[in-house]
Amino acid sequence: MKEWEVIFLDQKGVKQSLRFASEREPSFEAAAHEILSKWFPVTKRLDLNDFEDRNPTPTLELLKEQHGVTIHTILEAS
């Protein structure tokens, strides 16, 4: 498994990074799940299905709208 590093801005605008393992390069939505589980574990338990609008990235939007977290890049960790 490869290790990936997600670089993001936290709710205070400070650049942060999180490393995790994945076979392939994760999507921004998958990276948002990782950030949510590590930084906001209580929120991770919420059901984020958006059946009305069929939002393809509900976790990514939740991070941005509710927590002020914006994912900047995803890189393969060296």
KOLGU-210266 format. One record per atom (N, C-alpha, C, O, CB): atom name; x, y, z. Coordinates in pm, whole numbers, plus 50000, padded with zeros to 5 digits. Each point is the difference from the previous one (the first is absolute). Glycine has a CB too. Example, Ala and Ser with C-alpha at 12.3 -4.5 7.8 and 13.67 -1.06 7.14 Angstrom:
! residues 2
<site><atom>N</atom><x>51319</x><y>49431</y><z>50780</z></site>
<site><atom>CA</atom><x>49911</x><y>50119</y><z>50000</z></site>
<site><atom>C</atom><x>50090</x><y>50120</y><z>50000</z></site>
<site><atom>O</atom><x>50104</x><y>49998</y><z>50066</z></site>
<site><atom>CB</atom><x>49707</x><y>49885</y><z>50059</z></site>
<site><atom>N</atom><x>50154</x><y>50222</y><z>49803</z></site>
<site><atom>CA</atom><x>50082</x><y>50119</y><z>50006</z></site>
<site><atom>C</atom><x>49923</x><y>50109</y><z>50073</z></site>
<site><atom>O</atom><x>50051</x><y>50111</y><z>50017</z></site>
<site><atom>CB</atom><x>50067</x><y>49826</y><z>49768</z></site>
This chain:
! residues 78
<site><atom>N</atom><x>50083</x><y>49882</y><z>50000</z></site>
<site><atom>CA</atom><x>49917</x><y>50118</y><z>50000</z></site>
<site><atom>C</atom><x>50087</x><y>50125</y><z>50000</z></site>
<site><atom>O</atom><x>50106</x><y>50004</y><z>50064</z></site>
<site><atom>CB</atom><x>49713</x><y>49871</y><z>50056</z></site>
<site><atom>N</atom><x>50136</x><y>50224</y><z>49808</z></site>
<site><atom>CA</atom><x>50072</x><y>50126</y><z>49995</z></site>
<site><atom>C</atom><x>49951</x><y>50092</y><z>50112</z></site>
<site><atom>O</atom><x>49889</x><y>49987</y><z>50050</z></site>
<site><atom>CB</atom><x>50143</x><y>49989</y><z>49700</z></site>
<site><atom>N</atom><x>50055</x><y>50115</y><z>50286</z></site>
<site><atom>CA</atom><x>49961</x><y>50100</y><z>50099</z></site>
<site><atom>C</atom><x>49978</x><y>50133</y><z>49929</z></site>
<site><atom>O</atom><x>50078</x><y>50041</y><z>49915</z></site>
<site><atom>CB</atom><x>50051</x><y>49839</y><z>50268</z></site>
<site><atom>N</atom><x>49762</x><y>50188</y><z>49855</z></site>
<site><atom>CA</atom><x>49962</x><y>50126</y><z>49939</z></site>
<site><atom>C</atom><x>49995</x><y>50110</y><z>50104</z></site>
<site><atom>O</atom><x>49970</x><y>49975</y><z>50117</z></site>
<site><atom>CB</atom><x>49899</x><y>49903</y><z>49709</z></site>
<site><atom>N</atom><x>50162</x><y>50243</y><z>50131</z></site>
<site><atom>CA</atom><x>49995</x><y>50115</y><z>50089</z></site>
<site><atom>C</atom><x>49900</x><y>50100</y><z>49944</z></site>
<site><atom>O</atom><x>50009</x><y>50044</y><z>49886</z></site>
<site><atom>CB</atom><x>50232</x><y>49920</y><z>50186</z></site>
<site><atom>N</atom><x>49663</x><y>50071</y><z>50012</z></site>
<site><atom>CA</atom><x>49898</x><y>50098</y><z>49963</z></site>
<site><atom>C</atom><x>50039</x><y>50131</y><z>50068</z></site>
<site><atom>O</atom><x>50018</x><y>50005</y><z>50121</z></site>
<site><atom>CB</atom><x>49798</x><y>49817</y><z>49853</z></site>
<site><atom>N</atom><x>50196</x><y>50282</y><z>49947</z></site>
<site><atom>CA</atom><x>50031</x><y>50132</y><z>50053</z></site>
<site><atom>C</atom><x>49873</x><y>50084</y><z>49993</z></site>
<site><atom>O</atom><x>49936</x><y>50010</y><z>49896</z></site>
<site><atom>CB</atom><x>50309</x><y>49974</y><z>50032</z></site>
<site><atom>N</atom><x>49720</x><y>50075</y><z>50186</z></site>
<site><atom>CA</atom><x>49875</x><y>50075</y><z>50008</z></site>
<site><atom>C</atom><x>50016</x><y>50119</y><z>50094</z></site>
<site><atom>O</atom><x>50094</x><y>50007</y><z>50079</z></site>
<site><atom>CB</atom><x>49774</x><y>49783</y><z>49875</z></site>
<site><atom>N</atom><x>50038</x><y>50301</y><z>50036</z></site>
<site><atom>CA</atom><x>49994</x><y>50114</y><z>50091</z></site>
<site><atom>C</atom><x>49894</x><y>49971</y><z>50104</z></site>
<site><atom>O</atom><x>49887</x><y>49967</y><z>49967</z></site>
<site><atom>CB</atom><x>50187</x><y>50196</y><z>49852</z></site>
<site><atom>N</atom><x>49965</x><y>49850</y><z>50309</z></site>
<site><atom>CA</atom><x>49903</x><y>49973</y><z>50106</z></site>
<site><atom>C</atom><x>49907</x><y>50120</y><z>50020</z></site>
<site><atom>O</atom><x>50007</x><y>50097</y><z>49925</z></site>
<site><atom>CB</atom><x>50157</x><y>49750</y><z>50187</z></site>
<site><atom>N</atom><x>49751</x><y>50146</y><z>49989</z></site>
<site><atom>CA</atom><x>49901</x><y>50104</y><z>50022</z></site>
<site><atom>C</atom><x>50060</x><y>50136</y><z>50035</z></site>
<site><atom>O</atom><x>49931</x><y>50101</y><z>49992</z></site>
<site><atom>CB</atom><x>49916</x><y>49720</y><z>50083</z></site>
<site><atom>N</atom><x>50280</x><y>50182</y><z>49964</z></site>
<site><atom>CA</atom><x>50067</x><y>50126</y><z>50029</z></site>
<site><atom>C</atom><x>50084</x><y>50049</y><z>49883</z></site>
<site><atom>O</atom><x>50066</x><y>50104</y><z>50010</z></site>
<site><atom>CB</atom><x>49938</x><y>49832</y><z>50231</z></site>
<site><atom>N</atom><x>49995</x><y>49990</y><z>49648</z></site>
<site><atom>CA</atom><x>50078</x><y>50037</y><z>49883</z></site>
<site><atom>C</atom><x>50145</x><y>49956</y><z>50006</z></site>
<site><atom>O</atom><x>50083</x><y>50046</y><z>49921</z></site>
<site><atom>CB</atom><x>49767</x><y>50145</y><z>50054</z></site>
<site><atom>N</atom><x>50182</x><y>49719</y><z>50118</z></site>
<site><atom>CA</atom><x>50136</x><y>49950</y><z>50017</z></site>
<site><atom>C</atom><x>50017</x><y>49874</y><z>49915</z></site>
<site><atom>O</atom><x>49915</x><y>49910</y><z>50002</z></site>
<site><atom>CB</atom><x>50098</x><y>50186</y><z>50233</z></site>
<site><atom>N</atom><x>50097</x><y>49897</y><z>49691</z></site>
<site><atom>CA</atom><x>50027</x><y>49884</y><z>49916</z></site>
<site><atom>C</atom><x>50031</x><y>49879</y><z>50089</z></site>
<site><atom>O</atom><x>50086</x><y>50007</y><z>50088</z></site>
<site><atom>CB</atom><x>50000</x><y>50142</y><z>49725</z></site>
<site><atom>N</atom><x>49844</x><y>49742</y><z>50162</z></site>
<site><atom>CA</atom><x>50017</x><y>49875</y><z>50073</z></site>
<site><atom>C</atom><x>50022</x><y>49887</y><z>49900</z></site>
<site><atom>O</atom><x>49974</x><y>50016</y><z>49881</z></site>
<site><atom>CB</atom><x>49881</x><y>50067</y><z>50311</z></site>
<site><atom>N</atom><x>50192</x><y>49803</y><z>49857</z></site>
<site><atom>CA</atom><x>50010</x><y>49883</y><z>49913</z></site>
<site><atom>C</atom><x>49960</x><y>49876</y><z>50078</z></site>
<site><atom>O</atom><x>50010</x><y>49994</y><z>50122</z></site>
<site><atom>CB</atom><x>50174</x><y>50115</y><z>49744</z></site>
<site><atom>N</atom><x>49771</x><y>49793</y><z>50059</z></site>
<site><atom>CA</atom><x>49958</x><y>49873</y><z>50058</z></site>
<site><atom>C</atom><x>50047</x><y>49890</y><z>49907</z></site>
<site><atom>O</atom><x>49977</x><y>50007</y><z>49879</z></site>
<site><atom>CB</atom><x>49821</x><y>50097</y><z>50235</z></site>
<site><atom>N</atom><x>50266</x><y>49795</y><z>49941</z></site>
<site><atom>CA</atom><x>50046</x><y>49886</y><z>49920</z></site>
<site><atom>C</atom><x>49912</x><y>49879</y><z>50028</z></site>
<site><atom>O</atom><x>49958</x><y>49976</y><z>50113</z></site>
<site><atom>CB</atom><x>50279</x><y>50112</y><z>49890</z></site>
<site><atom>N</atom><x>49737</x><y>49837</y><z>49889</z></site>
<site><atom>CA</atom><x>49926</x><y>49875</y><z>50015</z></site>
<site><atom>C</atom><x>50034</x><y>49908</y><z>49884</z></site>
<site><atom>O</atom><x>50050</x><y>50044</y><z>49896</z></site>
<site><atom>CB</atom><x>49764</x><y>50073</y><z>50228</z></site>
<site><atom>N</atom><x>50157</x><y>49756</y><z>49893</z></site>
<site><atom>CA</atom><x>50034</x><y>49899</y><z>49899</z></site>
<site><atom>C</atom><x>49880</x><y>49972</y><z>49911</z></site>
<site><atom>O</atom><x>49885</x><y>49997</y><z>50044</z></site>
<site><atom>CB</atom><x>50283</x><y>49902</y><z>50112</z></site>
<site><atom>N</atom><x>49863</x><y>50079</y><z>49715</z></site>
<site><atom>CA</atom><x>49897</x><y>49966</y><z>49901</z></site>
<site><atom>C</atom><x>50068</x><y>49938</y><z>49880</z></site>
<site><atom>O</atom><x>50112</x><y>50038</y><z>49965</z></site>
<site><atom>CB</atom><x>49736</x><y>50150</y><z>50113</z></site>
<site><atom>N</atom><x>50087</x><y>49717</y><z>49858</z></site>
<site><atom>CA</atom><x>50056</x><y>49936</y><z>49881</z></site>
<site><atom>C</atom><x>50021</x><y>50099</y><z>49887</z></site>
<site><atom>O</atom><x>50106</x><y>50002</y><z>49937</z></site>
<site><atom>CB</atom><x>49783</x><y>49786</y><z>50130</z></site>
<site><atom>N</atom><x>50008</x><y>50293</y><z>49906</z></site>
<site><atom>CA</atom><x>50004</x><y>50098</y><z>49891</z></site>
<site><atom>C</atom><x>49993</x><y>50141</y><z>50056</z></site>
<site><atom>O</atom><x>49973</x><y>50020</y><z>50119</z></site>
<site><atom>CB</atom><x>49918</x><y>49815</y><z>49725</z></site>
<site><atom>N</atom><x>50135</x><y>50261</y><z>50069</z></site>
<site><atom>CA</atom><x>49987</x><y>50139</y><z>50042</z></site>
<site><atom>C</atom><x>49856</x><y>50026</y><z>50041</z></site>
<site><atom>O</atom><x>49909</x><y>49976</y><z>49921</z></site>
<site><atom>CB</atom><x>50280</x><y>50096</y><z>49925</z></site>
<site><atom>N</atom><x>49789</x><y>49977</y><z>50276</z></site>
<site><atom>CA</atom><x>49863</x><y>50024</y><z>50046</z></site>
<site><atom>C</atom><x>49939</x><y>50122</y><z>49933</z></site>
<site><atom>O</atom><x>50070</x><y>50094</y><z>49962</z></site>
<site><atom>CB</atom><x>49989</x><y>49801</y><z>50256</z></site>
<site><atom>N</atom><x>49811</x><y>50103</y><z>49769</z></site>
<site><atom>CA</atom><x>49927</x><y>50117</y><z>49950</z></site>
<site><atom>C</atom><x>49993</x><y>50102</y><z>50113</z></site>
<site><atom>O</atom><x>50033</x><y>49970</y><z>50115</z></site>
<site><atom>CB</atom><x>49831</x><y>49890</y><z>49721</z></site>
<site><atom>N</atom><x>50094</x><y>50260</y><z>50131</z></site>
<site><atom>CA</atom><x>49983</x><y>50102</y><z>50104</z></site>
<site><atom>C</atom><x>49892</x><y>49957</y><z>50099</z></site>
<site><atom>O</atom><x>50010</x><y>50030</y><z>50119</z></site>
<site><atom>CB</atom><x>50062</x><y>50150</y><z>49719</z></site>
<site><atom>N</atom><x>49826</x><y>49749</y><z>50115</z></site>
<site><atom>CA</atom><x>49894</x><y>49951</y><z>50088</z></site>
<site><atom>C</atom><x>50056</x><y>49897</y><z>50098</z></site>
<site><atom>O</atom><x>49968</x><y>50003</y><z>50118</z></site>
<site><atom>CB</atom><x>49860</x><y>50038</y><z>49702</z></site>
<site><atom>N</atom><x>50256</x><y>49866</y><z>50131</z></site>
<site><atom>CA</atom><x>50062</x><y>49899</y><z>50088</z></site>
<site><atom>C</atom><x>50092</x><y>50068</y><z>50102</z></site>
<site><atom>O</atom><x>50004</x><y>49961</y><z>50116</z></site>
<site><atom>CB</atom><x>49983</x><y>49867</y><z>49698</z></site>
<site><atom>N</atom><x>50086</x><y>50272</y><z>50141</z></site>
<site><atom>CA</atom><x>50088</x><y>50075</y><z>50091</z></site>
<site><atom>C</atom><x>49916</x><y>50073</y><z>50105</z></site>
<site><atom>O</atom><x>50040</x><y>50008</y><z>50116</z></site>
<site><atom>CB</atom><x>50131</x><y>50019</y><z>49700</z></site>
<site><atom>N</atom><x>49715</x><y>50026</y><z>50143</z></site>
<site><atom>CA</atom><x>49911</x><y>50067</y><z>50095</z></site>
<site><atom>C</atom><x>49951</x><y>49903</y><z>50107</z></site>
<site><atom>O</atom><x>49987</x><y>50038</y><z>50116</z></site>
<site><atom>CB</atom><x>49941</x><y>50121</y><z>49703</z></site>
<site><atom>N</atom><x>50045</x><y>49717</y><z>50143</z></site>
<site><atom>CA</atom><x>49960</x><y>49897</y><z>50098</z></site>
<site><atom>C</atom><x>50111</x><y>49978</y><z>50102</z></site>
<site><atom>O</atom><x>49973</x><y>49989</y><z>50119</z></site>
<site><atom>CB</atom><x>49882</x><y>49901</y><z>49708</z></site>
<site><atom>N</atom><x>50269</x><y>50103</y><z>50126</z></site>
<site><atom>CA</atom><x>50114</x><y>49980</y><z>50090</z></site>
<site><atom>C</atom><x>50016</x><y>50117</y><z>50097</z></site>
<site><atom>O</atom><x>50020</x><y>49979</y><z>50119</z></site>
<site><atom>CB</atom><x>50093</x><y>49885</y><z>49704</z></site>
<site><atom>N</atom><x>49876</x><y>50256</y><z>50126</z></site>
<site><atom>CA</atom><x>50012</x><y>50119</y><z>50085</z></site>
<site><atom>C</atom><x>49887</x><y>50002</y><z>50103</z></site>
<site><atom>O</atom><x>50022</x><y>50027</y><z>50117</z></site>
<site><atom>CB</atom><x>50089</x><y>50100</y><z>49695</z></site>
<site><atom>N</atom><x>49769</x><y>49844</y><z>50142</z></site>
<site><atom>CA</atom><x>49884</x><y>50000</y><z>50089</z></site>
<site><atom>C</atom><x>50018</x><y>49898</y><z>50112</z></site>
<site><atom>O</atom><x>49969</x><y>50030</y><z>50116</z></site>
<site><atom>CB</atom><x>49886</x><y>50041</y><z>49694</z></site>
<site><atom>N</atom><x>50194</x><y>49810</y><z>50158</z></site>
<site><atom>CA</atom><x>50015</x><y>49897</y><z>50103</z></site>
<site><atom>C</atom><x>50110</x><y>50032</y><z>50099</z></site>
<site><atom>O</atom><x>49991</x><y>49961</y><z>50117</z></site>
<site><atom>CB</atom><x>49928</x><y>49873</y><z>49719</z></site>
<site><atom>N</atom><x>50185</x><y>50237</y><z>50122</z></site>
<site><atom>CA</atom><x>50112</x><y>50034</y><z>50090</z></site>
<site><atom>C</atom><x>49976</x><y>50129</y><z>50078</z></site>
<site><atom>O</atom><x>50031</x><y>50006</y><z>50119</z></site>
<site><atom>CB</atom><x>50122</x><y>49878</y><z>49723</z></site>
<site><atom>N</atom><x>49793</x><y>50219</y><z>50094</z></site>
<site><atom>CA</atom><x>49986</x><y>50131</y><z>50061</z></site>
<site><atom>C</atom><x>49862</x><y>50023</y><z>50063</z></site>
<site><atom>O</atom><x>49988</x><y>50075</y><z>50097</z></site>
<site><atom>CB</atom><x>50177</x><y>50009</y><z>49739</z></site>
<site><atom>N</atom><x>49733</x><y>49855</y><z>50110</z></site>
<site><atom>CA</atom><x>49863</x><y>50021</y><z>50047</z></site>
<site><atom>C</atom><x>49930</x><y>49865</y><z>50014</z></site>
<site><atom>O</atom><x>49905</x><y>49973</y><z>49927</z></site>
<site><atom>CB</atom><x>50087</x><y>50256</y><z>49963</z></site>
<site><atom>N</atom><x>50053</x><y>49685</y><z>50201</z></site>
<site><atom>CA</atom><x>49947</x><y>49863</y><z>50007</z></site>
<site><atom>C</atom><x>49851</x><y>49991</y><z>50030</z></site>
<site><atom>O</atom><x>49935</x><y>49905</y><z>49957</z></site>
<site><atom>CB</atom><x>50288</x><y>50027</y><z>50117</z></site>
<site><atom>N</atom><x>49722</x><y>50162</y><z>49999</z></site>
<site><atom>CA</atom><x>49856</x><y>49997</y><z>50030</z></site>
<site><atom>C</atom><x>49920</x><y>50026</y><z>49873</z></site>
<site><atom>O</atom><x>49898</x><y>49935</y><z>49977</z></site>
<site><atom>CB</atom><x>50146</x><y>50143</y><z>50260</z></site>
<site><atom>N</atom><x>50000</x><y>50016</y><z>49680</z></site>
<site><atom>CA</atom><x>49931</x><y>50034</y><z>49877</z></site>
<site><atom>C</atom><x>50005</x><y>49886</y><z>49900</z></site>
<site><atom>O</atom><x>49910</x><y>49988</y><z>49917</z></site>
<site><atom>CB</atom><x>50145</x><y>50251</y><z>50121</z></site>
<site><atom>N</atom><x>50046</x><y>49678</y><z>49968</z></site>
<site><atom>CA</atom><x>50015</x><y>49889</y><z>49906</z></site>
<site><atom>C</atom><x>49879</x><y>49906</y><z>50005</z></site>
<site><atom>O</atom><x>49968</x><y>49935</y><z>49900</z></site>
<site><atom>CB</atom><x>50281</x><y>50081</y><z>50124</z></site>
<site><atom>N</atom><x>49686</x><y>49977</y><z>50089</z></site>
<site><atom>CA</atom><x>49888</x><y>49908</y><z>50015</z></site>
<site><atom>C</atom><x>49871</x><y>50049</y><z>49935</z></site>
<site><atom>O</atom><x>49902</x><y>49926</y><z>49994</z></site>
<site><atom>CB</atom><x>50202</x><y>50000</y><z>50217</z></site>
<site><atom>N</atom><x>49894</x><y>50197</y><z>49740</z></site>
<site><atom>CA</atom><x>49880</x><y>50054</y><z>49936</z></site>
<site><atom>C</atom><x>49974</x><y>49933</y><z>49866</z></site>
<site><atom>O</atom><x>50094</x><y>49963</y><z>49929</z></site>
<site><atom>CB</atom><x>49944</x><y>50254</y><z>50187</z></site>
<site><atom>N</atom><x>49836</x><y>49769</y><z>49849</z></site>
<site><atom>CA</atom><x>49962</x><y>49948</y><z>49869</z></site>
<site><atom>C</atom><x>50003</x><y>50117</y><z>49902</z></site>
<site><atom>O</atom><x>49918</x><y>50092</y><z>50011</z></site>
<site><atom>CB</atom><x>49938</x><y>49722</y><z>50091</z></site>
<site><atom>N</atom><x>50236</x><y>50183</y><z>49803</z></site>
<site><atom>CA</atom><x>50017</x><y>50112</y><z>49909</z></site>
<site><atom>C</atom><x>49940</x><y>49975</y><z>49863</z></site>
<site><atom>O</atom><x>50031</x><y>50073</y><z>49905</z></site>
<site><atom>CB</atom><x>50174</x><y>49983</y><z>50218</z></site>
<site><atom>N</atom><x>49710</x><y>49845</y><z>49864</z></site>
<site><atom>CA</atom><x>49936</x><y>49977</y><z>49871</z></site>
<site><atom>C</atom><x>49907</x><y>50114</y><z>49967</z></site>
<site><atom>O</atom><x>49920</x><y>50043</y><z>50083</z></site>
<site><atom>CB</atom><x>50095</x><y>49710</y><z>49950</z></site>
<site><atom>N</atom><x>49996</x><y>50296</y><z>49847</z></site>
<site><atom>CA</atom><x>49917</x><y>50110</y><z>49954</z></site>
<site><atom>C</atom><x>49915</x><y>49946</y><z>49885</z></site>
<site><atom>O</atom><x>50035</x><y>50017</y><z>49883</z></site>
<site><atom>CB</atom><x>50136</x><y>50161</y><z>50188</z></site>
<site><atom>N</atom><x>49720</x><y>49757</y><z>49963</z></site>
<site><atom>CA</atom><x>49919</x><y>49935</y><z>49897</z></site>
<site><atom>C</atom><x>49925</x><y>50099</y><z>49912</z></site>
<site><atom>O</atom><x>49974</x><y>49971</y><z>49883</z></site>
<site><atom>CB</atom><x>50003</x><y>49836</y><z>50270</z></site>
<site><atom>N</atom><x>49989</x><y>50309</y><z>49900</z></site>
<site><atom>CA</atom><x>49923</x><y>50096</y><z>49922</z></site>
<site><atom>C</atom><x>50085</x><y>50059</y><z>49887</z></site>
<site><atom>O</atom><x>49956</x><y>50002</y><z>49885</z></site>
<site><atom>CB</atom><x>49906</x><y>50051</y><z>50318</z></site>
<site><atom>N</atom><x>50256</x><y>49994</y><z>49828</z></site>
<site><atom>CA</atom><x>50084</x><y>50066</y><z>49900</z></site>
<site><atom>C</atom><x>50106</x><y>49908</y><z>49940</z></site>
<site><atom>O</atom><x>50068</x><y>50038</y><z>49905</z></site>
<site><atom>CB</atom><x>49893</x><y>50174</y><z>50216</z></site>
<site><atom>N</atom><x>50055</x><y>49669</y><z>49934</z></site>
<site><atom>CA</atom><x>50099</x><y>49904</y><z>49951</z></site>
<site><atom>C</atom><x>50140</x><y>50060</y><z>49996</z></site>
<site><atom>O</atom><x>50069</x><y>49993</y><z>49898</z></site>
<site><atom>CB</atom><x>49752</x><y>49897</y><z>49968</z></site>
<site><atom>N</atom><x>50218</x><y>50167</y><z>50244</z></site>
<site><atom>CA</atom><x>50131</x><y>50063</y><z>50012</z></site>
<site><atom>C</atom><x>50109</x><y>49894</y><z>49997</z></site>
<site><atom>O</atom><x>49999</x><y>49910</y><z>50085</z></site>
<site><atom>CB</atom><x>49901</x><y>50280</y><z>50047</z></site>
<site><atom>N</atom><x>50194</x><y>49816</y><z>49773</z></site>
<site><atom>CA</atom><x>50105</x><y>49899</y><z>49992</z></site>
<site><atom>C</atom><x>50110</x><y>50016</y><z>50105</z></site>
<site><atom>O</atom><x>50078</x><y>49908</y><z>50021</z></site>
<site><atom>CB</atom><x>49873</x><y>50079</y><z>49737</z></site>
<site><atom>N</atom><x>50056</x><y>50129</y><z>50307</z></site>
<site><atom>CA</atom><x>50106</x><y>50023</y><z>50099</z></site>
<site><atom>C</atom><x>49944</x><y>50061</y><z>50129</z></site>
<site><atom>O</atom><x>50038</x><y>50111</y><z>50036</z></site>
<site><atom>CB</atom><x>50127</x><y>49920</y><z>49777</z></site>
<site><atom>N</atom><x>49747</x><y>49899</y><z>50256</z></site>
<site><atom>CA</atom><x>49940</x><y>50059</y><z>50120</z></site>
<site><atom>C</atom><x>50100</x><y>50022</y><z>50113</z></site>
<site><atom>O</atom><x>49988</x><y>50098</y><z>50074</z></site>
<site><atom>CB</atom><x>49801</x><y>49791</y><z>49862</z></site>
<site><atom>N</atom><x>50309</x><y>50023</y><z>50080</z></site>
<site><atom>CA</atom><x>50097</x><y>50015</y><z>50108</z></site>
<site><atom>C</atom><x>50091</x><y>50119</y><z>49976</z></site>
<site><atom>O</atom><x>50030</x><y>50075</y><z>50092</z></site>
<site><atom>CB</atom><x>49963</x><y>49679</y><z>49946</z></site>
<site><atom>N</atom><x>50050</x><y>50263</y><z>49839</z></site>
<site><atom>CA</atom><x>50085</x><y>50112</y><z>49964</z></site>
<site><atom>C</atom><x>49928</x><y>50133</y><z>50027</z></site>
<site><atom>O</atom><x>50060</x><y>50093</y><z>50053</z></site>
<site><atom>CB</atom><x>50053</x><y>49765</y><z>49771</z></site>
<site><atom>N</atom><x>49760</x><y>50150</y><z>50142</z></site>
<site><atom>CA</atom><x>49923</x><y>50122</y><z>50025</z></site>
<site><atom>C</atom><x>49974</x><y>50021</y><z>50148</z></site>
<site><atom>O</atom><x>50002</x><y>50114</y><z>50047</z></site>
<site><atom>CB</atom><x>49893</x><y>49860</y><z>49729</z></site>
<site><atom>N</atom><x>50081</x><y>49919</y><z>50299</z></site>
<site><atom>CA</atom><x>49980</x><y>50012</y><z>50144</z></site>
<site><atom>C</atom><x>50125</x><y>50058</y><z>50066</z></site>
<site><atom>O</atom><x>49989</x><y>50090</y><z>50084</z></site>
<site><atom>CB</atom><x>49852</x><y>49715</y><z>49912</z></site>
<site><atom>N</atom><x>50276</x><y>50146</y><z>49966</z></site>
<site><atom>CA</atom><x>50124</x><y>50052</y><z>50057</z></site>
<site><atom>C</atom><x>50013</x><y>50150</y><z>49975</z></site>
<site><atom>O</atom><x>50039</x><y>50075</y><z>50089</z></site>
<site><atom>CB</atom><x>50069</x><y>49702</y><z>49877</z></site>
<site><atom>N</atom><x>49860</x><y>50264</y><z>49913</z></site>
<site><atom>CA</atom><x>50016</x><y>50141</y><z>49965</z></site>
<site><atom>C</atom><x>49894</x><y>50088</y><z>50067</z></site>
<site><atom>O</atom><x>50032</x><y>50103</y><z>50059</z></site>
<site><atom>CB</atom><x>50067</x><y>49826</y><z>49723</z></site>
<site><atom>N</atom><x>49775</x><y>50031</y><z>50208</z></site>
<site><atom>CA</atom><x>49890</x><y>50083</y><z>50050</z></site>
<site><atom>C</atom><x>49988</x><y>49999</y><z>50152</z></site>
<site><atom>O</atom><x>49976</x><y>50105</y><z>50060</z></site>
<site><atom>CB</atom><x>49907</x><y>49850</y><z>49727</z></site>
<site><atom>N</atom><x>50131</x><y>49930</y><z>50276</z></site>
<site><atom>CA</atom><x>49979</x><y>49990</y><z>50144</z></site>
<site><atom>C</atom><x>50126</x><y>50019</y><z>50083</z></site>
<site><atom>O</atom><x>49993</x><y>50048</y><z>50113</z></site>
<site><atom>CB</atom><x>49822</x><y>49799</y><z>49836</z></site>
<site><atom>N</atom><x>50300</x><y>50116</y><z>49996</z></site>
<site><atom>CA</atom><x>50124</x><y>50003</y><z>50078</z></site>
<site><atom>C</atom><x>50105</x><y>50096</y><z>49945</z></site>
<site><atom>O</atom><x>50102</x><y>50022</y><z>50065</z></site>
<site><atom>CB</atom><x>49852</x><y>49744</y><z>49997</z></site>
<site><atom>N</atom><x>50022</x><y>50291</y><z>49821</z></site>
<site><atom>CA</atom><x>50095</x><y>50094</y><z>49942</z></site>
<site><atom>C</atom><x>50130</x><y>49938</y><z>49953</z></site>
<site><atom>O</atom><x>50102</x><y>50068</y><z>49990</z></site>
<site><atom>CB</atom><x>49799</x><y>50098</y><z>50156</z></site>
<site><atom>N</atom><x>50097</x><y>49704</y><z>49823</z></site>
<site><atom>CA</atom><x>50119</x><y>49929</y><z>49955</z></site>
<site><atom>C</atom><x>49997</x><y>49987</y><z>49848</z></site>
<site><atom>O</atom><x>49899</x><y>49957</y><z>49944</z></site>
<site><atom>CB</atom><x>50114</x><y>49916</y><z>50275</z></site>
<site><atom>N</atom><x>50097</x><y>50164</y><z>49716</z></site>
<site><atom>CA</atom><x>50009</x><y>49993</y><z>49855</z></site>
<site><atom>C</atom><x>50121</x><y>49914</y><z>49962</z></site>
<site><atom>O</atom><x>50112</x><y>50029</y><z>50041</z></site>
<site><atom>CB</atom><x>49779</x><y>50199</y><z>49934</z></site>
<site><atom>N</atom><x>50086</x><y>49668</y><z>49947</z></site>
<site><atom>CA</atom><x>50109</x><y>49914</y><z>49953</z></site>
<site><atom>C</atom><x>50071</x><y>50070</y><z>49886</z></site>
<site><atom>O</atom><x>49938</x><y>50049</y><z>49906</z></site>
<site><atom>CB</atom><x>49939</x><y>49741</y><z>50164</z></site>
<site><atom>N</atom><x>50254</x><y>50215</y><z>49940</z></site>
<site><atom>CA</atom><x>50082</x><y>50071</y><z>49902</z></site>
<site><atom>C</atom><x>50056</x><y>49903</y><z>49897</z></site>
<site><atom>O</atom><x>49975</x><y>50017</y><z>49880</z></site>
<site><atom>CB</atom><x>50083</x><y>50157</y><z>50292</z></site>
<site><atom>N</atom><x>50016</x><y>49725</y><z>49872</z></site>
<site><atom>CA</atom><x>50061</x><y>49903</y><z>49908</z></site>
<site><atom>C</atom><x>50010</x><y>49862</y><z>50065</z></site>
<site><atom>O</atom><x>49992</x><y>49985</y><z>50122</z></site>
<site><atom>CB</atom><x>50138</x><y>50200</y><z>49769</z></site>
<site><atom>N</atom><x>49887</x><y>49716</y><z>50023</z></site>
<site><atom>CA</atom><x>50026</x><y>49862</y><z>50043</z></site>
<site><atom>C</atom><x>50126</x><y>49956</y><z>49929</z></site>
<site><atom>O</atom><x>50006</x><y>50001</y><z>49877</z></site>
<site><atom>CB</atom><x>49747</x><y>49948</y><z>50162</z></site>
<site><atom>N</atom><x>50348</x><y>50011</y><z>50039</z></site>
<site><atom>CA</atom><x>50128</x><y>49960</y><z>49945</z></site>
<site><atom>C</atom><x>50039</x><y>49862</y><z>50049</z></site>
<site><atom>O</atom><x>49960</x><y>49958</y><z>50109</z></site>
<site><atom>CB</atom><x>50110</x><y>50282</y><z>49879</z></site>
<site><atom>N</atom><x>50007</x><y>49690</y><z>49932</z></site>
<site><atom>CA</atom><x>50056</x><y>49873</y><z>50047</z></site>
<site><atom>C</atom><x>50111</x><y>50032</y><z>50098</z></site>
<site><atom>O</atom><x>50092</x><y>50076</y><z>49968</z></site>
<site><atom>CB</atom><x>49849</x><y>49804</y><z>49815</z></site>
<site><atom>N</atom><x>50051</x><y>50062</y><z>50336</z></site>
<site><atom>CA</atom><x>50101</x><y>50028</y><z>50103</z></site>
<site><atom>C</atom><x>50131</x><y>49932</y><z>49963</z></site>
<site><atom>O</atom><x>50002</x><y>49889</y><z>49945</z></site>
<site><atom>CB</atom><x>49818</x><y>50129</y><z>50233</z></site>
<site><atom>N</atom><x>50288</x><y>50049</y><z>49852</z></site>
<site><atom>CA</atom><x>50132</x><y>49943</y><z>49966</z></site>
<site><atom>C</atom><x>50061</x><y>49928</y><z>50117</z></site>
<site><atom>O</atom><x>50110</x><y>49946</y><z>49989</z></site>
<site><atom>CB</atom><x>49925</x><y>50234</y><z>49845</z></site>
